[in-house]
Amino acid sequence: MTHSEDNPASATGHTALDWRDGDMPYSLAFGDHFYCQTDGRLECGHVFLAGNGLPERWLGSTETFRIGELGFGTGLNLCETWRQWKLTRDGSRKLHFMSFELYPMKGEELDRALSRWPEVDAERQGLVARWPDEPKGFVEIELDETTHLTVVCGDALKGISARHEIFDAWFLDGFAPSRNPDMWSLEIMQALFDKTRQGGSFATYAAAGFVRRNLQAVGFDIERRKGFAGKREMLCGIKMG
């Protein structure tokens, strides 16, 4: 999530939540759910993992594979990615998952939101057990011997621009462009393009025209694919050499 001058949560550093359908968090600041209401875990697999050619690309990676994410939210993408990584890894490679989040949730909120998916119970418990009481600045967590999580708390554009890492894949998972257009700005797309290695990729559920145009304008080669759960389209793309 990114900063908005009229965002009521900006003064507190913590987004105001409503809980709907039991344990589904809803952002009152952005007027949007944190994930697909059909099944956020399956959407992660369809959009972010498959859209970036994962887990297949992990098999060909050397040393550390870096994933950047816009919007950590509930940590669902991290947990599902970690779950699949554990099924694929061979011990010689490492995964560094780095997310940019303005309003990080508290541990008990992550725990409640992720409890909807028994498939990631082990990952939920591992994340929540290591999550700081007051997440701020840079949250650095060794999830296991081959998996490292960094959550950069604060403005996404500043956070991305300040990093030295070059990323292999991006999960573009901010709130819907109509609710949070700043997260999909040309400036942010340029910053993440600059931090993407040649042959690196992105995937997103968002298919709004201005999002597609911004991604094309910074240099990504764009592909439209069928969206998840009835969504007509999603976008993915590659930084060509």
Accessible surface in RSA format (square Angstrom, percent):
REM  Atomic radii and reference values for relative SASA: ProtOr
REM  Chains: A
REM  Algorithm: Lee & Richards
REM  Probe-radius: 1.40
REM  Slices: 20
REM RES _ NUM      All-atoms   Total-Side   Main-Chain    Non-polar    All polar
REM                ABS   REL    ABS   REL    ABS   REL    ABS   REL    ABS   REL
RES MET A   1     4.87   2.5   4.69   3.1   0.19   0.4   4.69   4.0   0.19   0.2
RES THR A   2     5.14   3.7   5.14   5.2   0.00   0.0   0.00   0.0   5.14   7.8
RES HIS A   3    68.71  37.6  63.09  43.9   5.62  14.4  48.22  49.7  20.49  23.8
RES SER A   4    27.31  23.1  24.93  33.3   2.39   5.5  12.28  26.1  15.04  21.1
RES GLU A   5   157.41  90.4 128.81  97.4  28.60  68.1  67.33 130.2  90.08  73.5
RES ASP A   6   124.43  87.2  97.80  97.3  26.63  63.0  50.59 119.1  73.84  73.6
RES ASN A   7     7.85   5.4   1.28   1.2   6.58  15.8   3.58   8.6   4.27   4.1
RES PRO A   8   100.57  73.3  69.63  63.5  30.94 112.5  83.18  68.7  17.39 108.1
RES ALA A   9     4.27   3.9   0.39   0.6   3.89   8.8   4.20   5.9   0.08   0.2
RES SER A  10    44.80  37.9  21.16  28.2  23.65  54.5   5.21  11.1  39.59  55.5
RES ALA A  11   101.06  92.9  57.70  89.0  43.36  98.6  68.79  96.9  32.27  85.5
RES THR A  12   100.02  71.1  65.48  66.4  34.54  82.3  72.01  96.7  28.01  42.3
RES GLY A  13    40.56  50.0   0.00   N/A  40.56  50.0  27.98  76.8  12.58  28.2
RES HIS A  14    48.80  26.7  43.95  30.5   4.85  12.4  37.42  38.6  11.37  13.2
RES THR A  15     0.47   0.3   0.00   0.0   0.47   1.1   0.00   0.0   0.47   0.7
RES ALA A  16    48.06  44.2  40.17  62.0   7.89  17.9  48.05  67.7   0.01   0.0
RES LEU A  17    31.52  17.6   4.27   3.1  27.25  68.5   4.27   3.0  27.25  73.3
RES ASP A  18    52.81  37.0  49.89  49.7   2.92   6.9   7.26  17.1  45.55  45.4
RES TRP A  19    58.22  23.4  34.81  16.8  23.41  55.0  21.82  11.6  36.40  59.1
RES ARG A  20    91.01  38.2  86.64  44.2   4.37  10.4  32.36  44.2  58.65  35.5
RES ASP A  21   114.29  80.1  77.63  77.3  36.66  86.7  32.60  76.7  81.69  81.5
RES GLY A  22    50.77  62.6   0.00   N/A  50.77  62.6  37.81 103.8  12.96  29.0
RES ASP A  23    47.32  33.1  46.40  46.2   0.92   2.2   1.12   2.6  46.20  46.1
RES MET A  24     4.22   2.2   4.22   2.8   0.00   0.0   4.22   3.6   0.00   0.0
RES PRO A  25     0.05   0.0   0.00   0.0   0.05   0.2   0.00   0.0   0.05   0.3
RES TYR A  26    31.97  14.9  31.97  18.2   0.00   0.0   9.38   7.0  22.60  27.9
RES SER A  27     0.00   0.0   0.00   0.0   0.00   0.0   0.00   0.0   0.00   0.0
RES LEU A  28    96.52  53.8  73.70  52.7  22.83  57.4  74.82  52.5  21.70  58.4
RES ALA A  29    23.89  22.0   0.14   0.2  23.74  54.0   0.32   0.4  23.57  62.4
RES PHE A  30    13.50   6.8   5.69   3.5   7.81  20.3  10.10   6.1   3.40   9.7
RES GLY A  31    17.38  21.4   0.00   N/A  17.38  21.4  14.65  40.2   2.73   6.1
RES ASP A  32    30.85  21.6  29.56  29.4   1.30   3.1   1.32   3.1  29.54  29.5
RES HIS A  33    34.13  18.7  27.02  18.8   7.11  18.2  18.26  18.8  15.87  18.5
RES PHE A  34    23.36  11.7   3.71   2.3  19.65  51.1   4.84   2.9  18.52  53.0
RES TYR A  35    23.61  11.0   9.83   5.6  13.79  35.9  21.15  15.9   2.46   3.0
RES CYS A  36    29.84  22.6  15.11  16.9  14.72  34.6  14.41  36.5  15.42  16.6
RES GLN A  37   109.27  61.1  88.38  64.6  20.89  49.7  23.02  49.0  86.25  65.4
RES THR A  38    98.08  69.8  65.29  66.2  32.78  78.1  48.49  65.1  49.59  75.0
RES ASP A  39    38.05  26.7  32.78  32.6   5.27  12.5  10.39  24.5  27.66  27.6
RES GLY A  40     2.80   3.5   0.00   N/A   2.80   3.5   0.06   0.2   2.74   6.1
RES ARG A  41    29.62  12.4  28.80  14.7   0.82   1.9   0.00   0.0  29.62  18.0
RES LEU A  42    89.35  49.8  84.24  60.3   5.11  12.8  85.82  60.3   3.52   9.5
RES GLU A  43    20.27  11.6  20.27  15.3   0.00   0.0   0.26   0.5  20.01  16.3
RES CYS A  44     0.64   0.5   0.01   0.0   0.63   1.5   0.32   0.8   0.32   0.4
RES GLY A  45    18.92  23.3   0.00   N/A  18.92  23.3  14.49  39.8   4.43   9.9
RES HIS A  46    72.10  39.4  60.84  42.3  11.26  28.8  44.40  45.8  27.70  32.2
RES VAL A  47     0.76   0.5   0.76   0.7   0.00   0.0   0.76   0.7   0.00   0.0
RES PHE A  48     3.02   1.5   3.02   1.9   0.00   0.0   3.02   1.8   0.00   0.0
RES LEU A  49     2.21   1.2   2.21   1.6   0.00   0.0   2.21   1.6   0.00   0.0
RES ALA A  50    50.30  46.2  41.19  63.6   9.10  20.7  44.47  62.6   5.83  15.4
RES GLY A  51     6.26   7.7   0.00   N/A   6.26   7.7   0.00   0.0   6.26  14.0
RES ASN A  52     3.35   2.3   0.00   0.0   3.35   8.1   3.06   7.4   0.29   0.3
RES GLY A  53    29.46  36.3   0.00   N/A  29.46  36.3  26.20  71.9   3.26   7.3
RES LEU A  54     4.87   2.7   0.00   0.0   4.87  12.3   0.00   0.0   4.87  13.1
RES PRO A  55    36.59  26.7  36.46  33.2   0.13   0.5  36.59  30.2   0.00   0.0
RES GLU A  56   116.86  67.1 107.71  81.5   9.15  21.8  63.14 122.1  53.72  43.9
RES ARG A  57    71.96  30.2  61.33  31.3  10.64  25.3  47.50  64.9  24.46  14.8
RES TRP A  58     2.95   1.2   1.82   0.9   1.13   2.7   1.93   1.0   1.02   1.6
RES LEU A  59   106.29  59.2  94.51  67.6  11.77  29.6  94.89  66.6  11.40  30.7
RES GLY A  60    65.85  81.2   0.00   N/A  65.85  81.2  38.76 106.4  27.09  60.7
RES SER A  61    17.61  14.9   6.65   8.9  10.96  25.2  16.20  34.5   1.41   2.0
RES THR A  62   112.39  79.9  98.65 100.0  13.74  32.7  70.67  94.9  41.72  63.1
RES GLU A  63   139.93  80.3 129.51  98.0  10.42  24.8  48.34  93.5  91.59  74.8
RES THR A  64    37.57  26.7  27.88  28.3   9.69  23.1   9.05  12.2  28.52  43.1
RES PHE A  65     5.31   2.7   4.83   3.0   0.49   1.3   5.31   3.2   0.00   0.0
RES ARG A  66    64.21  27.0  64.21  32.7   0.00   0.0   0.98   1.3  63.23  38.3
RES ILE A  67     0.00   0.0   0.00   0.0   0.00   0.0   0.00   0.0   0.00   0.0
RES GLY A  68     0.00   0.0   0.00   N/A   0.00   0.0   0.00   0.0   0.00   0.0
RES GLU A  69     1.08   0.6   1.08   0.8   0.00   0.0   0.00   0.0   1.08   0.9
RES LEU A  70     0.42   0.2   0.42   0.3   0.00   0.0   0.42   0.3   0.00   0.0
RES GLY A  71     6.17   7.6   0.00   N/A   6.17   7.6   3.12   8.6   3.05   6.8
RES PHE A  72     5.48   2.7   0.58   0.4   4.90  12.8   0.58   0.4   4.90  14.0
RES GLY A  73    10.50  13.0   0.00   N/A  10.50  13.0  10.00  27.4   0.51   1.1
RES THR A  74     5.43   3.9   3.07   3.1   2.36   5.6   0.11   0.1   5.32   8.0
RES GLY A  75     1.04   1.3   0.00   N/A   1.04   1.3   1.04   2.9   0.00   0.0
RES LEU A  76     7.52   4.2   6.37   4.6   1.15   2.9   6.37   4.5   1.15   3.1
RES ASN A  77    11.26   7.8   9.43   9.1   1.84   4.4   0.95   2.3  10.31  10.0
RES LEU A  78     0.37   0.2   0.01   0.0   0.36   0.9   0.01   0.0   0.36   1.0
RES CYS A  79     0.00   0.0   0.00   0.0   0.00   0.0   0.00   0.0   0.00   0.0
RES GLU A  80     3.03   1.7   3.03   2.3   0.00   0.0   0.00   0.0   3.03   2.5
RES THR A  81     0.00   0.0   0.00   0.0   0.00   0.0   0.00   0.0   0.00   0.0
RES TRP A  82    10.28   4.1  10.27   5.0   0.01   0.0  10.27   5.5   0.01   0.0
RES ARG A  83    58.86  24.7  57.97  29.6   0.89   2.1  13.35  18.2  45.51  27.6
RES GLN A  84    33.01  18.5  32.90  24.0   0.11   0.3   5.33  11.3  27.69  21.0
RES TRP A  85     0.96   0.4   0.96   0.5   0.00   0.0   0.96   0.5   0.00   0.0
RES LYS A  86    67.20  32.8  47.34  29.0  19.87  47.3  29.60  26.6  37.60  40.1
RES LEU A  87   136.90  76.2 100.45  71.9  36.44  91.6 103.81  72.9  33.09  89.0
RES THR A  88    30.64  21.8  14.86  15.1  15.77  37.6  13.20  17.7  17.44  26.4
RES ARG A  89    62.59  26.3  36.59  18.7  26.00  61.9  11.99  16.4  50.60  30.7
RES ASP A  90    91.66  64.2  53.39  53.1  38.27  90.5  43.49 102.4  48.16  48.0
RES GLY A  91    53.95  66.5   0.00   N/A  53.95  66.5  26.60  73.0  27.35  61.3
RES SER A  92    85.00  71.8  51.60  68.9  33.40  76.9  53.75 114.5  31.24  43.8
RES ARG A  93    47.21  19.8  46.86  23.9   0.35   0.8   5.35   7.3  41.86  25.4
RES LYS A  94   108.39  52.9 108.39  66.5   0.00   0.0  81.92  73.7  26.47  28.2
RES LEU A  95     1.37   0.8   0.01   0.0   1.36   3.4   0.11   0.1   1.26   3.4
RES HIS A  96    23.38  12.8  23.13  16.1   0.25   0.6  16.51  17.0   6.87   8.0
RES PHE A  97     0.00   0.0   0.00   0.0   0.00   0.0   0.00   0.0   0.00   0.0
RES MET A  98     0.31   0.2   0.31   0.2   0.00   0.0   0.31   0.3   0.00   0.0
RES SER A  99     0.00   0.0   0.00   0.0   0.00   0.0   0.00   0.0   0.00   0.0
RES PHE A 100     0.98   0.5   0.75   0.5   0.23   0.6   0.97   0.6   0.00   0.0
RES GLU A 101     0.59   0.3   0.36   0.3   0.23   0.5   0.39   0.8   0.20   0.2
RES LEU A 102    28.47  15.9  21.93  15.7   6.54  16.4  21.93  15.4   6.54  17.6
RES TYR A 103     3.46   1.6   2.92   1.7   0.53   1.4   2.66   2.0   0.79   1.0
RES PRO A 104     7.91   5.8   5.23   4.8   2.68   9.8   5.61   4.6   2.29  14.3
RES MET A 105     0.53   0.3   0.20   0.1   0.33   0.8   0.20   0.2   0.33   0.4
RES LYS A 106    60.81  29.7  60.81  37.3   0.00   0.0  46.49  41.8  14.32  15.2
RES GLY A 107    12.95  16.0   0.00   N/A  12.95  16.0  10.07  27.6   2.88   6.5
RES GLU A 108   118.72  68.2 106.51  80.6  12.21  29.1  61.20 118.4  57.52  47.0
RES GLU A 109    30.40  17.5  29.45  22.3   0.95   2.3  10.17  19.7  20.23  16.5
RES LEU A 110     0.10   0.1   0.10   0.1   0.00   0.0   0.10   0.1   0.00   0.0
RES ASP A 111    48.16  33.7  47.89  47.7   0.27   0.6   2.23   5.3  45.93  45.8
RES ARG A 112   100.53  42.2  93.70  47.8   6.83  16.3  36.76  50.2  63.77  38.6
RES ALA A 113     0.00   0.0   0.00   0.0   0.00   0.0   0.00   0.0   0.00   0.0
RES LEU A 114     0.02   0.0   0.01   0.0   0.01   0.0   0.01   0.0   0.01   0.0
RES SER A 115    53.63  45.3  33.25  44.4  20.38  47.0  26.46  56.3  27.17  38.1
RES ARG A 116    87.86  36.9  59.01  30.1  28.85  68.7  20.88  28.5  66.99  40.6
RES TRP A 117    15.86   6.4  15.81   7.7   0.05   0.1   9.60   5.1   6.26  10.2
RES PRO A 118    93.89  68.4  80.73  73.6  13.16  47.8  81.65  67.4  12.24  76.1
RES GLU A 119    87.59  50.3  63.79  48.3  23.80  56.7  39.50  76.4  48.10  39.3
RES VAL A 120     0.03   0.0   0.03   0.0   0.00   0.0   0.03   0.0   0.00   0.0
RES ASP A 121    48.99  34.3  48.57  48.3   0.42   1.0  14.77  34.8  34.22  34.1
RES ALA A 122    65.87  60.6  50.38  77.8  15.48  35.2  55.57  78.3  10.29  27.3
RES GLU A 123     6.80   3.9   6.80   5.1   0.00   0.0   0.00   0.0   6.80   5.6
RES ARG A 124    35.02  14.7  35.02  17.9   0.00   0.0   0.07   0.1  34.96  21.2
RES GLN A 125   100.98  56.5  94.16  68.8   6.81  16.2  32.88  70.0  68.10  51.6
RES GLY A 126    11.48  14.2   0.00   N/A  11.48  14.2  10.95  30.1   0.53   1.2
RES LEU A 127     0.00   0.0   0.00   0.0   0.00   0.0   0.00   0.0   0.00   0.0
RES VAL A 128    38.16  25.1  30.42  27.5   7.75  18.7  30.42  26.4   7.75  21.0
RES ALA A 129    84.54  77.7  42.59  65.7  41.95  95.4  53.49  75.3  31.06  82.3
RES ARG A 130   110.87  46.6  88.25  45.0  22.62  53.9  32.10  43.9  78.77  47.7
RES TRP A 131    16.85   6.8   0.37   0.2  16.48  38.7   0.37   0.2  16.48  26.7
RES PRO A 132    46.99  34.3  35.66  32.5  11.33  41.2  46.09  38.1   0.90   5.6
RES ASP A 133   128.82  90.2 111.46 110.9  17.36  41.1  35.89  84.5  92.93  92.7
RES GLU A 134   111.08  63.8 100.80  76.3  10.28  24.5  46.56  90.1  64.52  52.7
RES PRO A 135    16.27  11.9   5.19   4.7  11.08  40.3   5.33   4.4  10.94  68.0
RES LYS A 136   157.22  76.7 145.50  89.3  11.72  27.9  90.60  81.5  66.62  71.0
RES GLY A 137    38.71  47.7   0.00   N/A  38.71  47.7  31.96  87.7   6.75  15.1
RES PHE A 138   128.38  64.2 103.32  64.0  25.05  65.2 103.32  62.6  25.05  71.7
RES VAL A 139     7.61   5.0   4.11   3.7   3.49   8.4   7.61   6.6   0.00   0.0
RES GLU A 140    92.68  53.2  63.58  48.1  29.11  69.3  45.20  87.4  47.49  38.8
RES ILE A 141     8.31   4.7   5.72   4.3   2.59   6.2   8.31   6.0   0.00   0.0
RES GLU A 142   113.49  65.2  99.68  75.4  13.81  32.9  58.49 113.1  55.00  44.9
RES LEU A 143     2.75   1.5   0.00   0.0   2.75   6.9   0.00   0.0   2.75   7.4
RES ASP A 144    30.86  21.6  16.76  16.7  14.10  33.3  28.99  68.2   1.87   1.9
RES GLU A 145   128.55  73.8 103.64  78.4  24.91  59.3  69.13 133.7  59.41  48.5
RES THR A 146     9.60   6.8   7.52   7.6   2.09   5.0   9.50  12.8   0.10   0.2
RES THR A 147     1.48   1.1   0.00   0.0   1.48   3.5   0.08   0.1   1.41   2.1
RES HIS A 148    40.78  22.3  40.37  28.1   0.41   1.1  34.98  36.0   5.80   6.8
RES LEU A 149     0.00   0.0   0.00   0.0   0.00   0.0   0.00   0.0   0.00   0.0
RES THR A 150     0.48   0.3   0.48   0.5   0.00   0.0   0.00   0.0   0.48   0.7
RES VAL A 151     0.00   0.0   0.00   0.0   0.00   0.0   0.00   0.0   0.00   0.0
RES VAL A 152     8.49   5.6   8.17   7.4   0.32   0.8   8.17   7.1   0.32   0.9
RES CYS A 153    24.33  18.4   6.29   7.0  18.05  42.4   6.59  16.7  17.74  19.1
RES GLY A 154    22.27  27.5   0.00   N/A  22.27  27.5  21.23  58.2   1.05   2.3
RES ASP A 155    41.51  29.1  32.78  32.6   8.73  20.6  14.00  32.9  27.50  27.4
RES ALA A 156     0.19   0.2   0.14   0.2   0.05   0.1   0.19   0.3   0.00   0.0
RES LEU A 157    61.64  34.3  61.64  44.1   0.00   0.0  61.64  43.3   0.00   0.0
RES LYS A 158   156.87  76.5 148.63  91.2   8.24  19.6  96.66  87.0  60.22  64.1
RES GLY A 159    10.04  12.4   0.00   N/A  10.04  12.4   9.35  25.7   0.68   1.5
RES ILE A 160     0.15   0.1   0.15   0.1   0.00   0.0   0.15   0.1   0.00   0.0
RES SER A 161    62.92  53.2  42.52  56.8  20.39  47.0  34.38  73.2  28.54  40.0
RES ALA A 162    86.59  79.6  47.81  73.8  38.78  88.2  58.99  83.1  27.61  73.1
RES ARG A 163    35.19  14.8  32.46  16.5   2.73   6.5   6.64   9.1  28.55  17.3
RES HIS A 164   148.79  81.3 126.45  87.9  22.34  57.2  95.71  98.6  53.08  61.8
RES GLU A 165    13.45   7.7   9.33   7.1   4.12   9.8   6.01  11.6   7.44   6.1
RES ILE A 166    66.07  37.6  62.73  46.7   3.34   8.0  62.73  45.2   3.34   9.1
RES PHE A 167     0.80   0.4   0.80   0.5   0.00   0.0   0.80   0.5   0.00   0.0
RES ASP A 168    13.26   9.3  13.26  13.2   0.00   0.0   0.05   0.1  13.20  13.2
RES ALA A 169     0.00   0.0   0.00   0.0   0.00   0.0   0.00   0.0   0.00   0.0
RES TRP A 170     0.00   0.0   0.00   0.0   0.00   0.0   0.00   0.0   0.00   0.0
RES PHE A 171     0.00   0.0   0.00   0.0   0.00   0.0   0.00   0.0   0.00   0.0
RES LEU A 172     0.02   0.0   0.00   0.0   0.02   0.1   0.02   0.0   0.00   0.0
RES ASP A 173    36.32  25.4  25.94  25.8  10.38  24.5   0.07   0.2  36.26  36.2
RES GLY A 174     3.91   4.8   0.00   N/A   3.91   4.8   1.22   3.3   2.69   6.0
RES PHE A 175    12.15   6.1   7.53   4.7   4.62  12.0  10.46   6.3   1.69   4.9
RES ALA A 176    26.52  24.4  26.12  40.3   0.40   0.9  26.12  36.8   0.40   1.1
RES PRO A 177    12.51   9.1  11.61  10.6   0.90   3.3  11.61   9.6   0.90   5.6
RES SER A 178   101.90  86.1  62.95  84.0  38.94  89.7  58.14 123.8  43.75  61.3
RES ARG A 179   135.93  57.1 114.17  58.2  21.76  51.8  14.05  19.2 121.88  73.9
RES ASN A 180     3.55   2.4   2.41   2.3   1.14   2.8   1.14   2.8   2.41   2.3
RES PRO A 181    71.03  51.8  68.33  62.3   2.70   9.8  68.56  56.6   2.46  15.3
RES ASP A 182    71.51  50.1  67.29  67.0   4.22  10.0  16.43  38.7  55.08  54.9
RES MET A 183     0.21   0.1   0.21   0.1   0.00   0.0   0.21   0.2   0.00   0.0
RES TRP A 184     0.39   0.2   0.39   0.2   0.00   0.0   0.39   0.2   0.00   0.0
RES SER A 185    27.28  23.1  22.44  29.9   4.84  11.2  23.64  50.3   3.63   5.1
RES LEU A 186    80.68  44.9  78.31  56.0   2.37   5.9  78.31  55.0   2.37   6.4
RES GLU A 187   102.93  59.1  95.80  72.5   7.13  17.0  47.83  92.5  55.11  45.0
RES ILE A 188     4.40   2.5   4.40   3.3   0.00   0.0   4.40   3.2   0.00   0.0
RES MET A 189     0.00   0.0   0.00   0.0   0.00   0.0   0.00   0.0   0.00   0.0
RES GLN A 190    71.57  40.0  71.57  52.3   0.00   0.0  34.62  73.7  36.95  28.0
RES ALA A 191    11.07  10.2   4.65   7.2   6.42  14.6  10.73  15.1   0.34   0.9
RES LEU A 192     0.00   0.0   0.00   0.0   0.00   0.0   0.00   0.0   0.00   0.0
RES PHE A 193    30.21  15.1  30.21  18.7   0.00   0.0  30.21  18.3   0.00   0.0
RES ASP A 194    79.81  55.9  61.10  60.8  18.71  44.3  23.26  54.7  56.55  56.4
RES LYS A 195    39.52  19.3  39.52  24.2   0.00   0.0  10.79   9.7  28.73  30.6
RES THR A 196     2.81   2.0   0.00   0.0   2.81   6.7   0.00   0.0   2.81   4.2
RES ARG A 197    96.28  40.4  91.38  46.6   4.90  11.7  34.37  47.0  61.91  37.5
RES GLN A 198   110.99  62.1  91.17  66.6  19.82  47.2  55.95 119.1  55.04  41.7
RES GLY A 199    42.41  52.3   0.00   N/A  42.41  52.3  27.46  75.4  14.96  33.5
RES GLY A 200     0.07   0.1   0.00   N/A   0.07   0.1   0.07   0.2   0.00   0.0
RES SER A 201     7.01   5.9   7.01   9.4   0.00   0.0   7.01  14.9   0.00   0.0
RES PHE A 202     0.00   0.0   0.00   0.0   0.00   0.0   0.00   0.0   0.00   0.0
RES ALA A 203     0.00   0.0   0.00   0.0   0.00   0.0   0.00   0.0   0.00   0.0
RES THR A 204     0.00   0.0   0.00   0.0   0.00   0.0   0.00   0.0   0.00   0.0
RES TYR A 205    31.77  14.8  31.12  17.7   0.66   1.7  29.21  22.0   2.56   3.2
RES ALA A 206     1.73   1.6   0.04   0.1   1.69   3.9   1.73   2.4   0.00   0.0
RES ALA A 207    26.71  24.6  12.82  19.8  13.89  31.6  13.78  19.4  12.93  34.2
RES ALA A 208    39.12  36.0  23.82  36.8  15.30  34.8  35.82  50.4   3.30   8.7
RES GLY A 209    25.62  31.6   0.00   N/A  25.62  31.6  12.38  34.0  13.23  29.6
RES PHE A 210    69.22  34.6  67.01  41.5   2.21   5.7  67.44  40.9   1.78   5.1
RES VAL A 211     0.00   0.0   0.00   0.0   0.00   0.0   0.00   0.0   0.00   0.0
RES ARG A 212    46.37  19.5  46.37  23.6   0.00   0.0   1.85   2.5  44.52  27.0
RES ARG A 213   136.63  57.4 132.53  67.6   4.10   9.8  61.38  83.9  75.24  45.6
RES ASN A 214    25.28  17.4  25.24  24.4   0.04   0.1   0.04   0.1  25.24  24.4
RES LEU A 215     0.00   0.0   0.00   0.0   0.00   0.0   0.00   0.0   0.00   0.0
RES GLN A 216    91.88  51.4  77.40  56.6  14.48  34.5  20.53  43.7  71.35  54.1
RES ALA A 217    75.81  69.7  33.46  51.6  42.35  96.3  45.85  64.6  29.95  79.3
RES VAL A 218    11.73   7.7   0.60   0.5  11.13  26.8   2.55   2.2   9.18  24.9
RES GLY A 219    41.05  50.6   0.00   N/A  41.05  50.6  24.22  66.5  16.83  37.7
RES PHE A 220     7.85   3.9   0.00   0.0   7.85  20.4   0.00   0.0   7.85  22.5
RES ASP A 221    84.51  59.2  76.99  76.6   7.52  17.8   9.54  22.5  74.97  74.8
RES ILE A 222    34.14  19.4   3.93   2.9  30.21  72.8   4.08   2.9  30.06  81.6
RES GLU A 223    84.76  48.7  80.18  60.7   4.58  10.9  35.89  69.4  48.88  39.9
RES ARG A 224   123.97  52.1 100.32  51.1  23.65  56.3  30.30  41.4  93.67  56.8
RES ARG A 225    93.60  39.3  84.50  43.1   9.10  21.7  37.34  51.0  56.26  34.1
RES LYS A 226   148.63  72.5 136.41  83.7  12.22  29.1 103.92  93.5  44.71  47.6
RES GLY A 227     3.61   4.5   0.00   N/A   3.61   4.5   0.67   1.9   2.94   6.6
RES PHE A 228    30.20  15.1  25.82  16.0   4.38  11.4  26.72  16.2   3.48  10.0
RES ALA A 229    55.94  51.4   6.90  10.6  49.04 111.6  26.17  36.9  29.76  78.8
RES GLY A 230    71.08  87.7   0.00   N/A  71.08  87.7  34.61  95.0  36.47  81.7
RES LYS A 231    87.12  42.5  80.94  49.7   6.18  14.7  69.35  62.4  17.77  18.9
RES ARG A 232   191.83  80.5 173.19  88.3  18.64  44.4  81.72 111.7 110.11  66.7
RES GLU A 233    30.50  17.5  27.97  21.2   2.54   6.0   8.73  16.9  21.78  17.8
RES MET A 234     2.36   1.2   2.36   1.6   0.00   0.0   0.93   0.8   1.42   1.9
RES LEU A 235     0.43   0.2   0.43   0.3   0.00   0.0   0.43   0.3   0.00   0.0
RES CYS A 236     3.28   2.5   3.28   3.7   0.00   0.0   0.85   2.1   2.43   2.6
RES GLY A 237     5.27   6.5   0.00   N/A   5.27   6.5   3.62   9.9   1.65   3.7
RES ILE A 238    78.68  44.8  78.68  58.6   0.00   0.0  78.68  56.7   0.00   0.0
RES LYS A 239    21.52  10.5  21.52  13.2   0.00   0.0   5.36   4.8  16.16  17.2
RES MET A 240   116.12  60.1 100.47  66.5  15.66  37.3  98.80  84.0  17.33  23.0
RES GLY A 241    99.78 123.0   0.00   N/A  99.78 123.0  56.03 153.8  43.75  98.0
END  Absolute sums over single chains surface
CHAIN  1 A    10150.2       7689.9       2460.3       5364.2       4786.1
END  Absolute sums over all chains
TOTAL         10150.2       7689.9       2460.3       5364.2       4786.1
